[in-house]
Amino acid sequence: MNAIVQQDLNTFENILEKTKQQGIDFLNNIENIPTSNTVSIDPNRALNELGLGSLDALKEFNERLAPLIVSSSGPRYWGFVTGGSTPASIVGDWLAAVYDQNTQSIKAQGGASALIEFETINLLLQLLDLPNSFLGGFVTGATMSNFTCLGVARQWFGKQFGKDFAKKGISETINILTATPHSSSVKTLSMLGIGSQNYTTVKTIEGNREAIDIADLEKTIAALNGQPFLLISSAGTVNTADFDDFEAIANLRQKHTFWWHIDAAFGGFAAVSDKFKHLVKGWEEADSITVDCHKWLNVPYDSAFYLIKKEHADLQIETFQNSNAPYLGNPLENFNYLNVLPENSRRLRALPVWFSLLAYGKEGFKDVVENSVALALHFGNALIEEDVFELLAPIRLNNVCFTLKGDHNEEKVTEFLRRLNDRGKVFMTPTFYNGRKGIRASFVNWRTKENDIAIVIEEMKAVLVDLKM
């Protein structure tokens, strides 16, 4: 064994202890760590010949690279619909690294850690009050979940014409309808060879909405003259957390042939609350659903899961099976995630979620969701009271989409947000909504409290003074 590696092995407990303490210090001070910074480094470091050992590497990390780290898991990081790691999820994530499983099979001599994944998906179905008619698995994020779901949808579409797109390639124009797709869904169309511009945009409901206008959807369907299509719908649009009418869409399936996919990256967790579960009523009828875990479930990046109806299992295997790997066995007889997902190498991504669900239960996540929505409303009211800001859309769930009041301030929005983020007390993201520059704040973090809103409002006031507004 290499001498440096042997030294690390001999002092491994001390290495982990120091690393643990550094993690504890970071998390205990997370409210004071900047949400944004302008630190830069020269990334062209030369690789040393012999190696430093873990402790000296940790020392250099703290000196050179740690200043790049921001409190993205802290209570005032409101950009990108970003959650933050709970204690239980960190336990699961650390153990996932320690155990270092390649999670594939549910019954094999080489490891059956996929049973943990099966159990975790079952727990998630219970959390979201969904039937066990879905098969699920873990991927890196909403993009790969959308990719998995729409990959199977692509195969389904081909089968409507008696063709195997997975083996022979796409030979028919795939009809895709959607109203306000997330950029990850559009990116997925590019990755699947369908084309990021090859979809038809359905009108949204009038009156500052992002949800599908069902009447226009029916009109668009009629224009297809009975051709099959894929429908991408939303459970929580990224700007205003708007929801499509799933009951109405479910009723359309009585008359039309289509694959129904729901992007519920964060909005799906509305199902855990009696106050908001009406927003997803009818979603159990969908063919596939995307849900992120590193958003409202507050587990470490990267974590999401897909749900696809079990009736489509053959199509899923046709899409992703490792057909030239005989050692994997018959995919219909010996379940293996390698045959139903894009990745052949898979860490035990389910474990942080398993620990979270067991530790906090349905009640715990109901509290996180309802608290987040209450804080979003509180922040919206605080903005209105300042009389310098205006909401660009009603607060429907946990996203607050706002801007500086008045057309004369349109060109100041970008500079205002830049200065606010640079102060390091809060981070929000820019957006563009209904033809206007805006700012989006997303409330999903379990740590966020009313006091954080007070801190942010004071920071915003200070920036307004700097801009002489």
Buried (B, 14 or more C-beta within 10 A) or exposed (E): EEEBEEBBEEBEEEBEEBBEEBEEEBBEEBBEBBBBBEEEEEEEEEEEEEBEBBBEBBEEEEEEEEEEEBBBBBBBBBBBBBBBBBEBBBBBBBBBEEBEBBBBBBEBEEBBBBBBBBBBBEBBBEBBEBEEEBBBBBBBBBBBBBBBBBBBBBBBBBBBEEBBBBEEEBEEEBBBBBBBBBEBBBBBBEBBEBBBEBBEEBBBBEEBBBBBBBEBBBEBBEEBEEBBBBBBBBBBBBBBBBBBBBEBBBEBBEEBEBBBBBBBBBBBBBBBBEEBBEBBEBBBBBBBBBBBBBBBBBBBBBBBBBBBBEEBBEBBBBBBBBEEEEEBBEBEEEBBBBBBBBBBEBBBBBBBBBBBBEBBEBEBBBBBBBBBBBBBBBBBEBBBEEEBBBBBBEBBBBBBBBBBBEEEBEEBBEEBBEBBBBBBBBBBBBBEBEEBBBBBBBBBBBBBBEEBBEBBBEBBEBBBEEEEE
